[in-house]
Amino acid sequence: MTFQDWATYFRQNQHHLDQLSWDDPYRLNDREKRQVRHSLQHFQKGESSEGKHLYQRVKAVGDAEYTAAIRLFIKQEQGHARVLGEYMEGQKIPRLRTHWLDAIFRSLRRWATLEHTIRVLLTAEIIAAVYYKALFQATFSGLLQQICRRIMQAEEMHINFQCFSLRQLERDRSGLLSWTIRLAYRLLLLGTTLLVWLTYHRMLRAGGFGLLAFADAVWDELDRAERMMTGTDSITIRGQQVKAVRPAGPTVCYATAPTFRALWAGE
């Protein structure tokens, strides 16, 4: 598997949001709108990034295939923002120009190395993967559920793509240093998980995710990503597969989702 395979995937999948049921007559009731409005506005804003800094950092690497894959990845994210924005317009939910949480993530990605940028982006992708599951369950809107289902499928591949990218960036790194870096970003994800739940708990609860359920779901996604990055699991692209090779170095033991639940609850 190469970055050319990823570019091919993104090209083939660029129409994954076509043929949505825009004629769905369902309109969110007042309760549903109160529950999903703010989070939908904020995530739509987050998906709309132009990705200039990410693109420039990847372009500086000098790998034309990686540059092409990133350009198509950014285009797909913008497609998600476009569709979410059109749905919001149909439901009379205004778009946001700025939001503090989006500004924080953009700042974290902007002033750092390519690897840091990708790891922060992976953190956002992991949160988004769980968010769209909750949003899918939070209303009776068939169109919104259809949009969420397709974005969830895309987010799964986005996480795989970022894991593949990080495997290339840390190829020659010692096992101990890799473990230390991953621990630091686990702490970042822990803080982000709590912040997101506190900010959007109304929608997350409506979608069936209390704090512990949300944290466990996020940690499950992180465990999957870690297994791909460490070589325990294969990285797949819509049926294509590359068997990860376990890097040399000491064996690393990560906390599992049940362990995280016990620590969080003080058990």
MOTA-V711983 format. One record per pair of residues at least 12 apart in sequence whose C-alpha atoms are under 10 Angstrom apart, sorted by the first residue. I is the first residue (numbers start at 1). J is the second residue. Records with the same first field share a line. If there is no record, write none. Layout:
I=J, J
//
This chain:
1=164, 235, 236, 237, 240, 241, 242, 243
2=65, 66, 164, 165, 168, 242
3=63, 64, 65, 66, 67, 68, 69, 70, 161, 164, 165
4=64, 65, 66, 67, 68, 69
5=65, 66, 69, 237, 240
6=65, 66, 68, 69, 70, 72, 73, 157, 158, 160, 161, 164, 237
7=65, 66, 67, 68, 69, 70, 71, 72, 73
8=65, 68, 69, 72, 237
9=69, 72, 73, 157, 237, 238, 240
10=68, 69, 70, 71, 72, 73, 74, 75, 76, 154, 157, 158, 237
11=68, 69, 72, 73, 76
13=72, 76, 154, 238
14=72, 73, 75, 76, 79
15=76, 79
16=76, 79, 80, 147, 150, 151, 153, 154
17=76, 79, 80, 83, 146, 147, 150, 151, 154
18=83
20=83, 143, 144, 146, 147, 150
21=142, 143, 144, 146, 147
22=86, 87, 90, 142, 143, 144
23=143
24=141, 142, 143, 144
25=141, 142, 143
26=91, 140, 141, 142, 143, 144
27=90, 91, 92, 139, 140, 141, 142, 143
28=91, 92, 139, 140, 141, 144
29=91, 139, 140, 141
31=139
32=138, 139, 140, 141, 203, 206
33=91, 92, 93, 138, 139, 203
34=202, 203
35=135, 138, 139, 200, 201, 202, 203, 204, 205, 206, 207
36=134, 135, 138, 139, 200, 202, 203, 204, 206, 207
37=88, 91, 92, 93, 94, 200, 203
38=93, 94, 95, 96, 199, 200, 202, 203
39=131, 135, 196, 199, 200, 201, 202, 203, 204
40=84, 85, 87, 88, 93, 95, 96, 131, 132, 135, 200, 203
41=81, 84, 85, 88, 93, 94, 95, 96, 97, 98, 99
42=95, 96, 97, 98, 99, 100, 101, 102, 200
43=80, 81, 84, 96, 99, 101, 102, 128, 131, 132
44=77, 78, 80, 81, 82, 83, 84, 85, 88, 95, 96
45=78, 81, 82, 84, 85, 95, 96, 97, 98, 99, 102
46=77, 78, 80, 81, 96, 98, 99, 101, 102, 103, 105, 106, 124, 128
47=74, 76, 77, 78, 79, 80, 81, 82, 84, 102, 128
48=74, 75, 76, 77, 78, 79, 80, 81, 82, 84, 85
49=74, 75, 77, 78, 81, 102, 106
50=71, 74, 75, 77, 78
51=70, 71, 73, 74, 75, 77, 78, 106, 109, 110
52=71, 74, 110
53=106, 109, 110, 111, 112, 114, 117
54=67, 70, 71, 74, 109, 110, 113, 114, 117, 118, 121
55=67, 68, 69, 70, 71, 74, 114
56=114
57=110, 112, 113, 114, 115, 117
58=70, 71, 114, 115
59=71
60=114
61=114
66=165
69=161
70=161, 162
73=154, 158, 161
76=151, 154, 158
77=151, 154, 155, 158
79=151
80=147, 148, 150, 151, 154
83=144, 147
84=144, 147, 148
87=143, 144, 147
88=144
101=192, 195, 196, 199
102=124
105=117, 120, 121, 123, 124, 192
106=120, 121
108=120, 121
109=121
114=166, 169
115=162, 165, 166, 168, 169, 170
116=166, 181, 185
118=162, 163, 165, 166, 169
119=162, 163, 165, 166, 181, 182, 185, 188
120=185, 188, 189
121=158, 159, 162
122=158, 159, 160, 161, 162, 163, 166, 185, 189, 222, 225
123=159, 185, 186, 188, 189, 190, 192, 193, 218, 221, 222
124=159, 189, 192, 193
125=155, 156, 157, 158, 159, 162, 221
126=155, 156, 158, 159, 189, 193, 217, 218, 219, 220, 221, 222, 224, 225
127=155, 189, 192, 193, 196, 214, 215, 217, 218, 219, 221, 222
128=151, 152, 155, 156, 218
129=148, 151, 152, 153, 154, 155, 156, 158, 159, 217, 218, 221
130=152, 155, 204, 209, 214, 215, 216, 217, 218, 219, 220, 221
131=148, 152, 196, 197, 200, 203, 204, 207, 209, 214, 217, 218
132=144, 145, 147, 148, 149, 150, 151, 152, 155, 204, 207
133=145, 148, 149, 151, 152, 204, 207, 208, 209, 217
134=148, 203, 204, 205, 206, 207, 208, 209, 214
135=148, 149, 203, 204, 205, 206, 207, 208
136=148, 149, 152, 207
137=203, 204, 205, 206, 207, 208, 209
138=202, 203, 204, 205, 206, 207, 208, 209
139=203, 206, 207
156=221, 225, 236, 237
157=235, 236, 237, 238
158=237
159=221, 222, 224, 225, 228, 235
160=224, 225, 228, 229, 234, 235, 236, 237
161=235, 236, 237
162=225, 229
163=224, 225, 226, 227, 228, 229, 230, 235
164=225, 228, 229, 234, 235, 236, 242, 244
165=229
166=228, 229
167=228, 229, 230, 231, 244, 245, 247
168=229
170=229, 247
171=247
172=247, 248
173=247, 248, 249
174=247, 248, 249, 250
175=230, 247, 248, 249, 250, 251, 252
176=248, 249, 250, 251, 252
177=249
178=229, 230, 249, 252
179=230, 249, 250, 251, 252, 253, 254
182=226, 229, 254
183=254
186=219, 222
189=215, 218, 219, 222
190=215, 218, 219, 260
193=211, 214, 215, 216, 218, 219
194=211, 212, 214, 215
196=214
197=209, 210, 211, 212, 214, 215
198=211
201=214
211=264
212=260, 261, 262, 264, 265
213=261
215=257, 260, 261, 264
216=256, 257, 258, 259, 260, 261, 264
217=257
218=257
219=255, 256, 257, 258, 260, 261
220=256, 257, 258
221=257
222=256, 257
223=254, 255, 256, 257
226=254
227=244, 246, 254
228=243, 244, 245, 246
229=244, 245, 246, 247
230=244, 245, 246, 247, 252
231=243, 244, 245, 246, 247
232=244, 245, 246, 247
233=245, 246
//
